Amino acid sequence: MALDAVHRLRPEHVAAIGDRAVSGSGKSAELCAKVWPLLCSGVDGEVWMDWPDASSWLMTWLPTSFHLGGNAGQAANTLSAVGAPSLLAITDRRPAQLATVGEHVRIAESDGAIVPAARVVPTSEPGRAANHILEFFAGTPLPVELRKPPLVIPRSGRVILRFVLDGPSYDEYFVAAAKQVAPHAGAALVSGLNKVPPSDVERAYAWCRQRAVEWRAAGVGVVHHELSSYARQERTVRELVPHVNSVGLSESELYSVLSFSDPAALAADMVEQYGLDRVVVHSDRWALVVSRADPELELHALAVACLLAAARAEHGVSVLPIRLPVAAALLTSGLPPPVRRAGMHSVCLPTLWQPAPRGTVGLGDTFMAGNLLALGSNCPPLRV
């Protein structure tokens, strides 16, 4: 768990990145050269670069706001925004980090108490390095002298920049507390493998694997892992996925794990290959799940997930939605075809897609949080 330093790119920032990518030198030029193609194509991405000083360089010229980072942190704060409780593993307990944690998120203390972040005893120990996120928006002009079609950024999105590897939050207080609450938990999330240093790989996989085994043994109905675009993705699929029963990923990540094909059929292949109960896939315009569970429940869970993600895109932060987003556009054709195999089925919904979102950071994690909330609550039909 770490802070996210979010930088919302204005046209002058995009122009500066392009200029440095083409004519700059040194580490900053190397970084900009990795980012520039993603901006031009409007593609989300993650960039790793061994440059610890990049953090201070970025914050000298880009607007910066700090938020709770990581899959688990983003999901926990989404749940908090709608009034749902969660228990979060967090080893960085500096005041600046704790200040980003939502009011309904609970953290375990050394004495076994499970308390809100406001009651956690802070520390002054060195914390984890922040992730940096470049948030870009459709329609932002590309520099005239660097233009190749398209002339503007075609899609809103974000690029995650990582400069230091530090692995999962090895929170032993959380481990003990999770054993207490697991028998009553509706869902659990296994994450933390995005920034694992080579020297810590074995420990990181063992840690995450053990949490999954413990929670499933305790009877948690949905033990979920959200795949990401990071190094060792194949190993993660091989070593961790067999120990969870639910996996989530984006459409592009699905194609990176398996070959290009119909997404519902690929998700079904993944369910069969790894003995999963469900695989959920999200894209800009649709979301689908291949599952062994009740299709009505899965349909409602997808609807909740899509609504929470759309509300965040509209407002720029996670909120409790009270209506459908005003500018949402529903795809009326081109949804992935359904698949039905022995003991499983697919469910697909168009997302409440917005061509001009106010925010793009954390939308996938917000979708995941809504999905797990609905599944863990065994939710009734959604009415808006």
C-alpha positions in Angstrom: 0.0 0.0 0.0 1.4 3.4 -1.0 0.4 6.9 -1.9 -0.6 7.7 -5.5 0.7 11.0 -6.7 -1.8 11.9 -9.4 -0.8 14.4 -12.1 -3.7 15.7 -14.3 -2.1 16.6 -17.6 -3.0 19.9 -19.3 -2.1 20.7 -22.9 1.2 22.3 -21.9 2.2 19.2 -20.0 1.4 16.9 -22.9 3.5 19.2 -25.2 6.4 19.1 -22.8 6.3 15.3 -22.6 6.3 15.1 -26.4 9.1 17.6 -26.8 11.3 15.8 -24.3 10.5 12.4 -25.8 11.7 13.6 -29.2 14.6 15.9 -28.5 15.5 15.5 -24.8 18.3 13.5 -23.2 19.0 11.6 -20.1 16.6 9.7 -17.8 13.7 12.2 -18.2 13.8 11.8 -22.0 13.8 8.0 -21.6 10.8 8.2 -19.4 8.9 10.5 -21.7 9.7 8.3 -24.7 8.0 5.4 -22.9 4.9 7.6 -22.0 4.5 9.5 -25.3 3.2 6.6 -27.5 0.6 5.8 -24.8 -0.7 9.4 -24.7 -0.8 9.6 -28.5 -2.9 6.4 -28.8 -5.0 7.0 -25.6 -4.0 3.7 -24.1 -3.8 2.9 -20.4 -0.4 1.5 -19.4 2.1 0.9 -16.6 5.7 1.9 -17.0 8.6 0.7 -14.8 11.9 2.6 -14.7 14.8 2.3 -12.3 15.0 6.0 -11.4 14.2 6.8 -7.8 14.8 10.6 -8.4 11.9 10.7 -10.9 9.5 11.4 -8.1 11.0 14.8 -7.3 11.5 15.6 -10.9 7.8 15.1 -11.8 6.5 17.1 -8.9 8.6 20.1 -9.8 6.6 20.8 -13.0 3.4 18.8 -12.8 0.3 19.5 -10.7 0.1 16.8 -7.9 -2.6 15.5 -5.6 -2.1 12.5 -3.3 -4.5 9.6 -2.9 -4.5 6.1 -1.4 -3.0 3.8 -4.0 -2.9 0.2 -5.0 -5.8 -2.2 -6.0 -6.7 -2.8 -2.4 -6.5 0.8 -1.3 -8.6 2.1 -4.2 -11.2 -0.7 -3.6 -11.4 0.0 0.1 -11.9 3.7 -0.4 -14.7 3.0 -3.0 -16.4 0.7 -0.5 -16.0 3.5 2.2 -17.6 6.0 -0.2 -20.8 3.9 -0.3 -20.8 3.2 3.4 -19.4 -0.4 3.3 -16.7 -1.5 5.7 -13.5 -3.2 4.8 -10.2 -4.4 6.5 -7.0 -3.1 4.8 -3.4 -4.3 5.0 -1.2 -1.3 5.4 2.4 -1.0 6.8 3.0 2.6 5.9 1.3 4.4 8.8 2.7 7.9 8.4 0.1 10.6 9.0 0.1 11.6 5.3 -0.7 8.0 4.3 -3.4 7.5 7.0 -5.1 10.8 5.9 -6.0 9.3 2.6 -7.9 6.3 4.0 -11.7 6.4 3.9 -13.7 6.7 7.1 -15.3 3.2 6.9 -12.0 1.4 6.2 -10.6 -0.5 9.2 -7.0 -1.2 10.1 -5.6 -3.7 12.6 -3.4 -2.5 15.4 -0.6 -4.3 17.3 -3.0 -5.1 20.2 -5.5 -6.8 18.0 -7.9 -3.9 17.8 -9.6 -3.2 14.5 -10.0 0.6 14.2 -10.7 3.4 11.7 -7.6 5.1 10.2 -8.3 8.2 12.4 -7.6 6.1 15.5 -4.5 4.3 14.2 -1.3 5.2 16.1 0.9 6.9 13.4 4.6 6.2 12.9 7.4 8.4 11.6 9.3 5.5 10.0 10.2 5.9 6.4 7.3 5.0 4.2 6.8 3.3 0.9 7.7 5.2 -2.3 4.7 6.8 -4.1 3.4 5.6 -7.4 2.9 8.3 -10.0 -0.1 8.4 -12.3 -0.4 10.6 -15.4 -4.0 11.2 -16.1 -4.8 12.3 -19.6 -8.1 13.3 -21.3 -9.6 12.8 -24.8 -9.5 15.9 -27.0 -6.2 17.3 -25.5 -4.3 18.7 -28.5 -1.0 17.1 -29.5 1.9 19.4 -30.2 1.7 20.8 -33.8 5.3 19.9 -34.7 4.9 16.4 -33.4 1.5 15.6 -34.8 0.7 12.4 -36.6 -2.9 11.2 -36.8 -4.7 11.5 -34.5 -4.3 15.3 -33.9 -5.7 15.0 -30.3 -5.5 12.4 -27.6 -8.3 10.0 -28.8 -9.3 8.5 -25.4 -9.1 9.5 -21.7 -6.9 7.2 -19.6 -4.0 7.0 -17.2 -0.4 5.8 -17.2 1.0 4.4 -14.0 4.7 5.1 -13.3 6.7 3.0 -10.9 10.2 3.9 -9.9 10.9 1.8 -6.8 10.0 -1.9 -6.2 8.7 -2.7 -2.7 6.2 -5.6 -3.0 3.1 -6.3 -0.9 2.3 -4.7 2.5 3.5 -7.4 4.9 1.1 -6.4 7.6 1.1 -9.0 10.3 -1.5 -7.2 12.4 -3.8 -7.5 9.3 -3.1 -11.2 9.0 -4.2 -11.9 12.6 -7.3 -9.6 12.3 -8.3 -11.2 9.0 -8.4 -14.6 10.6 -11.0 -13.2 13.0 -13.2 -11.5 10.5 -12.9 -14.0 7.6 -15.7 -16.3 8.7 -18.1 -13.3 8.4 -16.6 -11.6 5.3 -18.5 -11.6 2.0 -15.4 -11.3 -0.2 -11.6 -10.9 0.0 -9.0 -9.5 -2.4 -5.5 -10.8 -2.9 -3.2 -8.1 -4.3 0.2 -6.5 -4.0 2.3 -8.2 -6.7 2.8 -5.1 -9.0 6.1 -3.9 -7.6 8.0 -6.9 -6.3 11.8 -6.6 -6.3 13.6 -9.7 -7.6 15.0 -10.5 -4.2 11.5 -10.7 -2.7 9.6 -12.6 -5.3 9.4 -15.9 -3.5 8.3 -14.3 -0.2 5.7 -12.2 -2.0 4.1 -15.1 -3.8 4.1 -17.2 -0.7 2.5 -14.4 1.3 -0.3 -13.8 -1.2 -0.9 -17.5 -1.7 -1.1 -18.1 2.1 -3.7 -15.4 2.5 -5.8 -16.9 -0.3 -5.6 -20.4 1.3 -6.5 -19.1 4.7 -9.5 -17.1 3.6 -10.9 -19.9 1.5 -10.5 -22.3 4.3 -12.3 -19.9 6.6 -15.3 -20.0 4.2 -15.0 -16.6 2.4 -17.3 -17.1 -0.6 -15.3 -15.0 -3.1 -11.5 -14.8 -2.9 -10.6 -12.5 -5.8 -7.4 -11.6 -7.6 -7.3 -8.7 -10.0 -4.6 -9.2 -12.7 -2.6 -6.2 -13.9 -0.2 -5.4 -16.7 3.1 -6.1 -14.9 6.2 -8.2 -15.1 5.8 -11.9 -14.1 2.2 -11.9 -15.1 2.5 -15.5 -16.4 4.0 -16.6 -13.1 1.2 -14.9 -11.2 -1.4 -16.8 -13.2 0.4 -20.0 -12.7 1.2 -19.7 -8.9 -1.6 -17.6 -7.5 -4.7 -18.0 -9.6 -5.2 -21.7 -8.7 -5.6 -20.6 -5.0 -8.3 -18.0 -5.5 -11.7 -18.7 -7.0 -12.4 -15.4 -8.7 -10.2 -13.4 -11.2 -10.8 -10.0 -12.8 -8.9 -8.4 -15.6 -9.4 -5.9 -18.4 -10.0 -7.0 -22.0 -6.4 -6.2 -23.0 -5.1 -8.1 -20.0 -7.2 -11.1 -21.0 -5.6 -11.1 -24.4 -2.2 -10.9 -22.9 -2.9 -14.0 -20.8 -4.6 -15.9 -23.6 -4.6 -15.5 -27.4 -6.9 -13.0 -29.2 -10.4 -14.5 -29.6 -13.9 -14.0 -28.3 -13.6 -12.6 -24.8 -16.4 -14.7 -23.3 -14.9 -17.9 -24.7 -11.4 -16.9 -23.4 -12.8 -16.2 -20.0 -14.6 -19.6 -20.0 -11.2 -21.2 -21.0 -9.7 -19.6 -17.9 -12.4 -20.8 -15.6 -11.9 -24.3 -16.8 -8.1 -24.3 -16.9 -7.7 -23.0 -13.4 -10.7 -24.5 -11.6 -12.2 -21.0 -10.9 -15.8 -20.1 -10.1 -15.7 -17.0 -12.1 -13.7 -14.7 -14.4 -14.9 -11.1 -14.8 -13.7 -8.9 -17.7 -14.1 -5.2 -18.1 -13.6 -2.8 -21.1 -14.6 0.7 -21.9 -18.0 -0.2 -23.4 -18.9 -3.6 -21.9 -18.4 -5.9 -18.9 -18.8 -9.6 -18.8 -18.5 -12.5 -16.4 -18.2 -16.2 -17.0 -19.4 -17.9 -13.8 -20.6 -21.1 -12.2 -22.9 -19.0 -9.8 -26.4 -17.8 -10.1 -26.7 -15.7 -13.3 -29.1 -13.3 -11.7 -26.7 -12.6 -8.9 -23.9 -12.1 -11.4 -26.0 -9.8 -13.5 -26.8 -7.6 -10.5 -23.1 -7.6 -9.5 -22.1 -6.4 -12.9 -24.7 -3.7 -12.8 -23.5 -2.4 -9.4 -19.9 -2.5 -10.6 -20.7 -0.6 -13.8 -22.7 2.0 -11.9 -20.0 2.7 -9.3 -17.3 3.0 -11.9 -19.5 5.3 -14.0 -20.3 7.5 -11.0 -16.5 7.8 -10.3 -15.8 8.7 -13.9 -18.5 11.4 -13.8 -17.4 13.0 -10.5 -13.7 12.3 -10.5 -13.9 10.5 -7.2 -15.8 7.5 -5.7 -19.3 8.5 -4.6 -22.6 6.9 -3.6 -24.6 7.2 -6.9 -28.1 8.5 -6.7 -28.8 8.5 -10.4 -27.4 7.3 -13.7 -24.6 9.5 -15.1 -26.0 12.3 -17.3 -23.5 11.8 -20.2 -23.5 8.0 -20.2 -23.6 6.2 -23.5 -24.8 2.6 -23.8 -23.5 0.4 -26.5 -26.5 -1.1 -28.4 -24.6 -3.5 -30.6 -21.3 -5.3 -30.7 -21.4 -6.9 -27.3 -19.3 -10.1 -27.0 -21.4 -13.2 -27.9 -22.6 -15.3 -24.9 -21.0 -18.6 -24.1 -22.5 -21.6 -22.2 -20.6 -24.6 -21.2 -21.2 -27.4 -18.7 -21.7 -25.8 -15.3 -21.0 -22.3 -16.4 -22.6 -19.4 -18.3 -21.7 -15.9 -19.4 -23.5 -12.6 -18.5 -22.6 -9.4 -20.3 -23.8 -5.7 -19.9 -22.9 -2.5 -21.7 -21.1 -0.1 -19.3 -22.3 3.4 -18.6 -19.4 4.7 -20.8 -18.6 8.4 -20.8 -16.5 9.9 -23.6 -15.4 12.8 -21.4 -14.9 11.6 -17.8 -13.8 13.9 -15.1 -11.4 11.3 -13.8 -9.8 8.0 -15.1 -7.7 6.9 -12.1 -9.0 3.9 -10.2 -12.0 3.1 -12.5 -11.0 -0.6 -12.8 -10.6 -0.9 -9.0 -13.9 0.9 -8.5 -15.6 -1.6 -10.8 -13.9 -4.4 -8.9 -15.0 -3.1 -5.6 -18.6 -2.7 -6.7 -18.6 -6.2 -8.1 -17.2 -7.8 -4.9 -19.6 -5.7 -2.8 -22.6 -7.0 -4.6 -21.3 -10.6 -4.6 -20.3 -10.5 -1.0 -23.7 -9.1 0.0 -25.6 -11.5 -2.3 -27.3 -8.3 -3.4 -31.0 -7.9 -4.4 -32.0 -6.6 -7.8 -30.6 -3.1 -8.5 -33.1 -0.3 -9.0 -32.0 3.3 -9.9 
